[in-house]
Amino acid sequence: MNEISKIVEQGYNRIAEDYYSHRNLNKFNNELAEFASLLSIDAHVLDVGCGAGIPTAKFLTERGIKVTGIDLSEKMLSLARKNVPSAEFIKMDMNKLEFNESTFDGIVSVYSLFHVPKEKHSEIFKKFYKILKPGGNLLINTGVSESEGTSNFFGVPMFWSNFSPKTTLNLVKEAGFSIIFEGVLERGGELQYWIYGKKN
Ligand SMILES: C[S@@+](CC[C@H](N)C(=O)[O-])C[C@H]1O[C@@H](n2cnc3c(N)ncnc32)[C@H](O)[C@@H]1O
């Protein structure tokens, strides 16, 4: 595991309960509803950086969608297993996704890509494309300005990394995705850059 993944994993293992208890659990329900409307009822979705399983895994499983969540942090995963017993949760680094080509109908990676060095984003988008089935849907978000570094988050050092929206959009397109929607949205008092993409 690389040094950055270690900082993020150790950080979330220490702050899992605190982070989760402060999470605004409804702030992007509209985006999840929009995403769910793109999927068939027997869809299988990968939730990348699933955290405590709420809102994404819970929201989707309640609509009959099968969810596999992956996360670096065992503490976050154990909250997720309690919160959403019907989903499957696996410890895995999004830098090393171990799934076969054309496995998923959808991939969601929200509020998690910004913990991965931006130099890795292109590779990750290409891997997302590969493990989605043709016609599969992608939902991601990132920060709104180019930045990289470590800051204090709930009392622990946390790593953050973002390209500008323009660069992120180009990388997602270069990975092969067509774009259904892209734009900066304010949710829970915070700006994030959102992309809905489709594998052709
Ligand atoms: C800010 S939390 C968001 C969790 C969830 N997506 C949500 O919306 O509540 C970020 C999560 O991403 C996970 N994460 C960060 N880097 C990761 C990586 N390289 N691979 C897998 N999970 C990662 C963290 O452990 C943490 O649980």
The ligand as a Gaussian input file, in Angstrom:
#p B3LYP/6-31G(d) Opt

LIG

0 1
 C      -15.309000      11.439000       2.967000
 S      -15.565000       9.703000       3.137000
 C      -17.009000       9.493000       2.127000
 C      -17.674000       8.176000       2.310000
 C      -18.937000       7.965000       1.464000
 N      -18.643000       7.916000       0.045000
 C      -19.941000       9.046000       1.765000
 O      -20.360000       9.733000       0.820000
 O      -20.347000       9.169000       2.926000
 C      -14.265000       9.040000       2.113000
 C      -14.148000       7.519000       2.158000
 O      -13.296000       7.105000       1.086000
 C      -12.444000       6.081000       1.555000
 N      -11.243000       6.051000       0.724000
 C      -10.314000       7.028000       0.579000
 N       -9.329000       6.652000      -0.255000
 C       -9.652000       5.404000      -0.681000
 C       -9.022000       4.464000      -1.549000
 N       -7.845000       4.726000      -2.138000
 N       -9.638000       3.283000      -1.769000
 C      -10.813000       2.981000      -1.158000
 N      -11.452000       3.834000      -0.300000
 C      -10.873000       5.020000      -0.059000
 C      -12.171000       6.484000       2.997000
 O      -11.667000       5.409000       3.770000
 C      -13.533000       6.991000       3.445000
 O      -14.336000       5.979000       3.997000

